Amino acid sequence: MTRVAAIDCGTNSIRLLVADVHPETGELVDLDRRMTIVRLGQGVDRTGRLAPEALERTFAACREYAAAIAEHGAERIRFVATSASRDAENRDDFVRGVVDILGVEPEVITGDQEAAFSFTGATKELPGQDSYLVVDIGGGSTEFVVGDDRVRAARSVDIGCVRLTERHLVRDGAVLDPPTPAAIAAIRADIEAALDLAEQAVPLREPRTLVGLAGSVTTVAAIALGLETYDSEAIHRSRVPYERVKKITDHLLAATHAERAAIPVMHPGRVDVIGAGALVLLSIMERTGAQEVVVSEHDILDGIAWECARDGA
């Protein structure tokens, strides 16, 4: 077993996994798994730059993670940065800050690389004979990957819960409360156009099993399960029928900020963006005809950890 630390820095959140990994069998034992909402992608869709306050929130989380990595004595660290830092003009400021704190340079990966990591993490423990469509709904982008025992096709498109919220639900610096029907229709139009784009490269309707990853999906699953507190063990590998996803999405899009915030399992950092994220999931299910989504708590972070252990083997 190799002790590794994997960090996934996305548009909305930064996450850490310290784990003991067997690079040949794929066995992975969590030692520390945590997530911090930092909104690194704040305003990137509009300005093309990472905001100073967003960088500082991210660096504060990195300092916290550096202490945890040192405490556990990880042998290798791999830091992967996704959509927001990929798009930003001033991403060099981000890279320098991460190197200063963690001693490793963030890998600003492509959407296709992101998709491959997500697929590995989500399906490593699932039966290899099945065909899967893995969807990773992030803050700035969504990855679509089709495969069985390996990736067959992948595409990343620029729809995510933060990007869609900032583009369509923010007026005069505040999020619409609740969203208007016109704003929801505009989000839906963006999603449908992105699905058309994804479908040019990925056969979305062919796989038998839809696997959903990341915070928008796991939050919908937690609501569907009626959880009073977030329970990753209960959520992992749960199955949420299309009818429940539709009912929850409709409720989230009609609710006020206060009503969404009052949902017991709602992370404060997701209150304003969960409606758009849920609508991405619902739209994917409608496009593919999926009757349910299998929810995975294992995603890009686990894929990074497995690859980190394998590269060091």
C-alpha positions as CSV (number, residue, x, y, z in Angstrom):
1,M,0.0,0.0,0.0
2,T,1.2,3.5,-0.9
3,R,0.1,6.5,1.2
4,V,-0.9,9.3,-1.2
5,A,-2.6,12.7,-1.0
6,A,-4.8,13.8,-3.8
7,I,-6.2,17.3,-4.2
8,D,-8.9,18.2,-6.6
9,C,-9.4,22.0,-7.1
10,G,-12.5,22.8,-9.0
11,T,-14.6,25.9,-9.7
12,N,-16.7,25.7,-6.6
13,S,-14.8,23.5,-4.1
14,I,-11.3,22.2,-3.3
15,R,-11.1,18.6,-1.9
16,L,-8.5,16.5,-0.2
17,L,-8.1,12.7,0.0
18,V,-5.3,11.1,2.0
19,A,-5.5,7.3,1.4
20,D,-3.6,4.1,1.5
21,V,-3.8,2.7,-2.1
22,H,-2.8,-0.6,-3.6
23,P,-1.7,0.3,-7.1
24,E,-2.3,-3.2,-8.5
25,T,-5.6,-4.3,-6.9
26,G,-7.1,-0.8,-6.8
27,E,-7.9,-1.1,-3.1
28,L,-8.2,2.3,-1.5
29,V,-8.6,3.0,2.3
30,D,-9.6,6.5,3.3
31,L,-7.6,8.2,6.0
32,D,-8.8,11.8,5.5
33,R,-11.4,13.1,3.1
34,R,-12.6,16.6,3.3
35,M,-14.1,19.4,1.1
36,T,-14.0,23.2,1.4
37,I,-16.2,25.5,-0.7
38,V,-13.8,28.2,-2.0
39,R,-15.6,29.5,-5.2
40,L,-12.3,29.8,-7.0
41,G,-14.3,30.3,-10.2
42,Q,-16.1,33.4,-8.8
43,G,-16.6,35.7,-11.7
44,V,-14.3,33.9,-14.1
45,D,-17.0,33.4,-16.8
46,R,-17.5,37.2,-16.8
47,T,-14.0,38.6,-16.3
48,G,-11.7,35.8,-17.4
49,R,-9.6,36.2,-14.3
50,L,-9.4,34.6,-10.8
51,A,-10.6,37.1,-8.2
52,P,-8.1,38.0,-5.4
53,E,-10.5,37.0,-2.7
54,A,-11.2,33.7,-4.4
55,L,-7.5,33.0,-4.6
56,E,-7.1,33.8,-0.9
57,R,-9.9,31.5,0.1
58,T,-8.3,28.7,-1.9
59,F,-4.8,29.3,-0.4
60,A,-6.3,29.2,3.1
61,A,-7.7,25.8,2.3
62,C,-4.4,24.7,0.9
63,R,-2.6,25.7,4.1
64,E,-5.2,23.6,6.1
65,Y,-4.6,20.6,3.7
66,A,-0.8,20.9,3.9
67,A,-1.1,20.4,7.7
68,A,-3.3,17.4,7.3
69,I,-1.0,15.8,4.7
70,A,2.0,16.3,7.0
71,E,0.1,14.8,9.9
72,H,-0.7,11.6,7.9
73,G,2.8,11.4,6.4
74,A,1.7,11.0,2.7
75,E,4.5,9.8,0.5
76,R,3.3,11.4,-2.7
77,I,1.0,14.4,-3.4
78,R,-0.8,15.1,-6.6
79,F,-2.7,18.4,-7.1
80,V,-5.1,18.6,-10.0
81,A,-6.9,21.8,-11.0
82,T,-9.9,21.9,-13.3
83,S,-12.2,24.2,-15.0
84,A,-11.8,27.6,-13.4
85,S,-8.0,27.7,-13.4
86,R,-8.0,26.3,-16.9
87,D,-9.9,29.3,-18.1
88,A,-8.2,32.1,-16.2
89,E,-5.8,34.6,-17.6
90,N,-3.9,35.0,-14.3
91,R,-3.6,31.3,-13.5
92,D,0.1,31.8,-12.9
93,D,-0.8,33.5,-9.6
94,F,-2.7,30.5,-8.6
95,V,0.2,28.1,-9.6
96,R,2.8,30.1,-7.6
97,G,0.6,30.2,-4.5
98,V,0.0,26.4,-4.5
99,V,3.7,25.7,-5.0
100,D,4.6,28.0,-2.1
101,I,2.1,26.2,0.2
102,L,2.2,22.6,-0.8
103,G,5.5,22.2,-2.6
104,V,3.9,20.7,-5.7
105,E,2.8,22.4,-8.9
106,P,-0.9,22.0,-9.8
107,E,-1.6,20.1,-13.0
108,V,-4.1,22.2,-14.9
109,I,-5.7,19.3,-16.7
110,T,-7.8,19.2,-19.9
111,G,-11.5,18.3,-19.8
112,D,-10.7,14.9,-21.3
113,Q,-8.1,14.2,-18.6
114,E,-10.7,15.3,-16.0
115,A,-13.2,12.9,-17.5
116,A,-10.8,10.0,-17.4
117,F,-10.0,10.6,-13.7
118,S,-13.7,10.8,-12.9
119,F,-14.5,7.5,-14.7
120,T,-11.6,5.6,-13.0
121,G,-12.7,6.9,-9.6
122,A,-16.4,6.2,-10.1
123,T,-16.2,2.7,-11.7
124,K,-13.1,1.1,-10.2
125,E,-15.3,-0.9,-7.7
126,L,-18.3,-1.5,-10.0
127,P,-18.8,-4.6,-12.2
128,G,-16.6,-4.4,-15.2
129,Q,-19.0,-6.1,-17.6
130,D,-21.5,-3.3,-17.5
131,S,-21.4,-0.2,-19.7
132,Y,-21.5,3.2,-17.9
133,L,-22.2,6.8,-18.6
134,V,-20.4,8.7,-15.9
135,V,-21.4,12.4,-15.5
136,D,-19.4,14.6,-13.2
137,I,-21.4,17.9,-12.7
138,G,-18.9,20.4,-11.4
139,G,-19.1,24.2,-10.8
140,G,-17.8,25.3,-14.2
141,S,-18.0,22.2,-16.4
142,T,-19.6,18.8,-16.7
143,E,-17.7,15.7,-17.9
144,F,-19.4,12.9,-19.8
145,V,-17.5,9.6,-20.1
146,V,-18.7,6.3,-21.6
147,G,-16.9,3.1,-21.0
148,D,-16.9,-0.4,-19.5
149,D,-13.5,-1.6,-18.2
150,R,-11.9,1.4,-19.7
151,V,-12.9,4.8,-21.2
152,R,-14.4,4.6,-24.7
153,A,-15.4,8.2,-25.3
154,A,-15.3,11.4,-23.2
155,R,-16.2,15.1,-23.6
156,S,-16.2,18.1,-21.2
157,V,-18.6,20.9,-21.8
158,D,-18.9,24.3,-20.1
159,I,-22.0,23.8,-18.1
160,G,-21.8,23.7,-14.3
161,C,-23.8,24.8,-11.3
162,V,-21.7,28.0,-10.6
163,R,-21.3,29.0,-14.3
164,L,-25.0,28.6,-15.0
165,T,-26.0,30.4,-11.8
166,E,-23.8,33.4,-12.5
167,R,-24.8,33.5,-16.1
168,H,-28.6,33.4,-15.7
169,L,-29.6,33.8,-12.0
170,V,-27.6,36.8,-10.8
171,R,-29.2,40.3,-11.1
172,D,-27.4,43.4,-9.7
173,G,-25.1,41.2,-7.7
174,A,-27.8,39.1,-6.0
175,V,-29.2,35.7,-6.9
176,L,-32.8,35.7,-8.0
177,D,-35.0,34.6,-5.1
178,P,-36.6,32.4,-6.4
179,P,-35.5,32.1,-10.0
180,T,-37.9,33.3,-12.7
181,P,-39.4,31.0,-15.3
182,A,-37.5,32.9,-18.0
183,A,-34.2,32.4,-16.2
184,I,-34.8,28.7,-15.7
185,A,-35.7,28.4,-19.4
186,A,-32.4,30.1,-20.3
187,I,-30.4,27.7,-18.1
188,R,-32.3,24.8,-19.8
189,A,-31.4,26.1,-23.2
190,D,-27.7,26.3,-22.3
191,I,-27.8,22.7,-21.0
192,E,-29.6,21.4,-24.1
193,A,-27.0,23.1,-26.4
194,A,-24.2,21.6,-24.3
195,L,-25.8,18.1,-24.4
196,D,-25.9,18.4,-28.2
197,L,-22.2,19.2,-28.2
198,A,-21.4,16.3,-25.9
199,E,-23.4,13.9,-27.9
200,Q,-21.2,14.7,-31.0
201,A,-18.4,12.9,-29.2
202,V,-20.0,10.6,-26.6
203,P,-22.9,8.1,-27.3
204,L,-24.9,9.3,-24.3
205,R,-27.9,7.0,-25.0
206,E,-26.0,3.7,-25.4
207,P,-24.8,2.8,-21.8
208,R,-27.1,0.8,-19.5
209,T,-26.1,2.5,-16.3
210,L,-26.0,6.3,-15.5
211,V,-23.5,7.1,-12.7
212,G,-23.6,10.6,-11.2
213,L,-20.8,12.3,-9.4
214,A,-20.0,15.5,-7.4
215,G,-21.9,17.8,-5.0
216,S,-25.0,18.6,-7.0
217,V,-25.8,14.9,-7.5
218,T,-24.9,13.8,-4.0
219,T,-27.0,16.6,-2.5
220,V,-30.0,15.6,-4.6
221,A,-29.4,12.0,-3.4
222,A,-29.2,13.1,0.2
223,I,-32.6,14.9,-0.2
224,A,-34.1,11.9,-1.9
225,L,-33.0,9.7,1.0
226,G,-34.5,12.0,3.5
227,L,-31.3,12.4,5.5
228,E,-31.1,14.7,8.4
229,T,-27.3,14.9,8.2
230,Y,-25.0,14.2,5.3
231,D,-24.0,10.5,5.3
232,S,-21.6,9.6,2.6
233,E,-22.0,5.8,3.3
234,A,-25.7,6.0,2.8
235,I,-25.4,8.1,-0.3
236,H,-22.6,6.1,-2.0
237,R,-24.1,3.6,-4.5
238,S,-27.7,4.7,-3.8
239,R,-30.1,4.8,-6.7
240,V,-32.4,7.8,-7.3
241,P,-35.3,7.3,-9.7
242,Y,-36.0,9.9,-12.4
243,E,-39.4,10.8,-10.8
244,R,-37.6,11.7,-7.5
245,V,-34.9,13.8,-9.3
246,K,-37.6,15.7,-11.2
247,K,-39.7,16.4,-8.0
248,I,-36.6,17.6,-6.1
249,T,-35.4,19.7,-9.0
250,D,-38.7,21.4,-9.4
251,H,-38.8,22.1,-5.7
252,L,-35.3,23.5,-5.6
253,L,-36.0,25.8,-8.6
254,A,-39.2,27.1,-7.0
255,A,-37.8,27.6,-3.5
256,T,-36.4,30.8,-2.0
257,H,-32.9,31.0,-0.7
258,A,-34.2,30.6,2.9
259,E,-36.2,27.5,2.0
260,R,-33.2,25.9,0.3
261,A,-30.9,26.8,3.2
262,A,-33.3,25.1,5.6
263,I,-32.9,21.7,3.9
264,P,-30.9,19.7,6.6
265,V,-28.3,18.3,4.2
266,M,-27.7,21.5,2.2
267,H,-24.1,22.7,2.4
268,P,-24.2,26.5,2.8
269,G,-21.9,26.9,-0.2
270,R,-24.4,25.1,-2.4
271,V,-27.6,26.9,-1.5
272,D,-27.5,29.3,-4.4
273,V,-26.1,26.9,-7.0
274,I,-28.0,23.6,-6.3
275,G,-31.0,24.5,-8.5
276,A,-28.9,24.8,-11.6
277,G,-26.9,21.7,-10.7
278,A,-30.0,19.6,-10.2
279,L,-31.4,20.8,-13.5
280,V,-28.2,19.6,-15.3
281,L,-28.8,16.2,-13.8
282,L,-32.5,16.1,-14.7
283,S,-31.8,17.2,-18.3
284,I,-29.2,14.5,-18.7
285,M,-31.7,11.8,-17.5
286,E,-34.3,13.1,-19.9
287,R,-31.8,13.2,-22.8
288,T,-30.6,9.6,-22.1
289,G,-33.9,8.1,-21.0
290,A,-32.3,7.0,-17.7
291,Q,-34.8,5.7,-15.3
292,E,-32.4,6.2,-12.3
293,V,-29.0,7.5,-11.4
294,V,-26.5,5.5,-9.4
295,V,-24.8,8.0,-7.1
296,S,-21.1,7.6,-6.4
297,E,-19.1,9.3,-3.7
298,H,-16.0,8.1,-5.5
299,D,-15.0,10.4,-8.3
300,I,-12.1,12.4,-9.7
301,L,-10.5,12.5,-6.3
302,D,-10.3,8.7,-6.1
303,G,-9.1,8.5,-9.7
304,I,-6.3,11.0,-8.9
305,A,-5.3,8.9,-5.8
306,W,-5.2,5.7,-7.8
307,E,-3.1,7.2,-10.6
308,C,-0.8,8.8,-8.0
309,A,-0.1,5.5,-6.4
310,R,0.3,3.7,-9.7
311,D,2.8,6.3,-11.0
312,G,4.9,5.9,-7.9
313,A,4.8,2.1,-7.8
